[in-house]
Amino acid sequence: MAAKQIVEGLWQIGLGTVNAFLIDIDSGELTLIDSGFAESAGKIVRVVESLGRKAADIRHIIVTHCHPDHAGRLAAIKRLTGAPVYMHASDAARGGRGHLSG
């Protein structure tokens, strides 16, 4: 699986029926937008590595909403990267309703 570069510094990661996005804006730090379904962590890491980077380069994770197709593998990616997670306060207050596990 390869990332599709949208514009300089922005890649689309196809995860089946959903997408995650990776942002790299000159700082060397990556920002991941969404983490996909539960089986997506390995795919995301492979895409990051295909760009010559490593999982630890993901320094920020943004979750657009806590449905399983957007946050299903969030906990695993957070463990791999140590990156802080940003999400809407109402999603954070509910703890993702189980979607942050794994």
Backbone hydrogen bonds in HBPLUS format (Angstrom, degrees):
<---DONOR---> <-ACCEPTOR-->    atom                        ^
c    i                          cat <-CA-CA->   ^        H-A-AA   ^      H-
h    n   atom  resd res      DA  || num        DHA   H-A  angle D-A-AA Bond
n    s   type  num  typ     dist DA aas  dist angle  dist       angle   num
A0004-LYS N   A0012-GLN O   2.93 MM   8  5.07 166.8  1.95 149.4 151.9     1
A0012-GLN N   A0004-LYS O   2.78 MM   8  5.07 165.3  1.80 144.4 147.9     2
A0006-ILE N   A0010-LEU O   2.83 MM   4  5.61 158.1  1.88 149.2 156.6     3
A0010-LEU N   A0007-VAL O   2.99 MM   3  5.44 159.0  2.03 145.6 141.1     4
A0024-ASP N   A0009-GLY O   2.76 MM  15  4.63 160.5  1.80 135.6 140.6     5
A0011-TRP N   A0022-LEU O   2.88 MM  11  5.12 162.3  1.91 150.5 156.4     6
A0022-LEU N   A0011-TRP O   2.89 MM  11  5.12 158.0  1.94 145.4 151.8     7
A0013-ILE N   A0020-ALA O   2.75 MM   7  5.04 172.2  1.76 153.9 151.4     8
A0020-ALA N   A0013-ILE O   2.95 MM   7  5.04 158.6  2.00 141.8 148.6     9
A0015-LEU N   A0018-VAL O   2.87 MM   3  5.36 160.8  1.91 160.3 159.0    10
A0021-PHE N   A0033-ILE O   3.07 MM  12  5.01 156.0  2.13 136.2 143.4    11
A0033-ILE N   A0021-PHE O   2.75 MM  12  5.01 166.3  1.77 153.3 155.3    12
A0023-ILE N   A0031-THR O   2.80 MM   8  5.01 160.3  1.84 147.6 154.4    13
A0031-THR N   A0023-ILE O   2.89 MM   8  5.01 150.5  1.98 141.8 150.4    14
A0027-SER N   A0025-ILE O   2.60 MM   2  5.63 129.5  1.85  92.1  95.7    15
A0030-LEU N   A0057-ASP O   2.79 MM  27  5.68 167.1  1.80 155.1 151.0    16
A0059-ARG N   A0030-LEU O   2.80 MM  29  5.68 152.6  1.87 149.1 153.9    17
A0032-LEU N   A0060-HIS O   2.90 MM  28  6.30 161.4  1.94 156.4 156.2    18
A0062-ILE N   A0032-LEU O   2.78 MM  30  6.18 164.3  1.80 163.3 168.8    19
A0034-ASP N   A0062-ILE O   2.72 MM  28  5.99 158.6  1.76 165.6 172.7    20
A0035-SER N   A0070-HIS O   2.81 MM  35  5.48 170.6  1.81 141.7 142.0    21
A0072-GLY N   A0036-GLY O   2.81 MM  36  5.69 118.3  2.20 145.8 163.6    22
A0040-SER N   A0037-PHE O   3.00 MM   3  5.39 162.8  2.03 125.6 126.5    23
A0044-ILE N   A0040-SER O   2.97 MM   4  6.19 162.6  2.00 163.0 167.8    24
A0045-VAL N   A0041-ALA O   2.99 MM   4  6.26 165.8  2.01 156.6 160.2    25
A0046-ARG N   A0042-GLY O   2.94 MM   4  6.13 160.3  1.98 148.0 153.5    26
A0047-VAL N   A0043-LYS O   3.01 MM   4  6.27 154.1  2.07 148.3 155.1    27
A0048-VAL N   A0044-ILE O   2.96 MM   4  6.25 164.7  1.99 154.9 158.9    28
A0049-GLU N   A0045-VAL O   2.90 MM   4  6.15 162.8  1.93 153.6 158.1    29
A0050-SER N   A0046-ARG O   2.87 MM   4  6.06 143.6  2.00 140.6 151.0    30
A0050-SER N   A0047-VAL O   3.08 MM   3  4.95 117.9  2.48  91.8 107.6    31
A0051-LEU N   A0048-VAL O   3.12 MM   3  5.31 144.2  2.25 101.5 112.0    32
A0053-ARG N   A0048-VAL O   3.19 MM   5  5.49 153.6  2.27 144.1 142.6    33
A0052-GLY N   A0049-GLU O   2.91 MM   3  5.07 155.5  1.97 111.8 114.6    34
A0057-ASP N   A0054-LYS O   2.81 MM   3  5.49 159.6  1.85 121.8 128.9    35
A0058-ILE N   A0055-ALA O   2.91 MM   3  5.69 165.4  1.93 123.1 128.0    36
A0061-ILE N   A0084-PRO O   3.05 MM  23  6.25 145.5  2.17 162.3 168.0    37
A0086-TYR N   A0061-ILE O   2.78 MM  25  6.18 153.2  1.85 160.1 169.1    38
A0063-VAL N   A0086-TYR O   2.87 MM  23  6.18 166.4  1.89 173.3 175.9    39
A0070-HIS N   A0067-HIS O   2.93 MM   3  5.51 161.7  1.96 122.7 128.9    40
A0071-ALA N   A0067-HIS O   2.94 MM   4  5.97 146.6  2.05 159.6 168.8    41
A0072-GLY N   A0068-PRO O   3.04 MM   4  4.27 123.2  2.38 121.8 120.7    42
A0074-LEU N   A0071-ALA O   3.29 MM   3  5.11 169.5  2.30 111.0 110.1    43
A0077-ILE N   A0073-ARG O   3.17 MM   4  6.43 163.8  2.20 156.3 160.9    44
A0078-LYS N   A0074-LEU O   2.84 MM   4  6.03 158.1  1.89 156.1 163.1    45
A0079-ARG N   A0075-ALA O   2.92 MM   4  6.15 155.8  1.98 147.0 153.2    46
A0080-LEU N   A0076-ALA O   3.01 MM   4  6.28 155.3  2.07 145.8 152.4    47
A0081-THR N   A0077-ILE O   2.98 MM   4  6.08 149.6  2.08 147.7 155.1    48
A0082-GLY N   A0078-LYS O   2.68 MM   4  5.25 157.2  1.73 147.1 153.9    49
A0091-ASP N   A0088-HIS O   3.07 MM   3  5.43 125.4  2.38 108.0 121.2    50
A0092-ALA N   A0088-HIS O   3.05 MM   4  6.37 162.5  2.09 156.4 162.0    51
A0093-ALA N   A0089-ALA O   2.87 MM   4  6.00 155.7  1.93 148.3 154.7    52
A0094-ARG N   A0090-SER O   3.30 MM   4  6.40 142.3  2.46 133.2 141.3    53
A0096-GLY N   A0091-ASP O   3.22 MM   5  5.52 146.4  2.34 161.5 158.4    54
A0095-GLY N   A0092-ALA O   3.01 MM   3  4.97 149.5  2.10  99.3 108.9    55
A0097-ARG N   A0094-ARG O   3.27 MM   3  5.83 168.4  2.29 117.3 118.8    56
A0099-HIS N   A0096-GLY O   2.96 MM   3  5.12 164.6  1.98 114.7 117.7    57
A0101-SER N   A0098-GLY O   3.36 MM   3  5.72 160.6  2.40 113.4 114.1    58
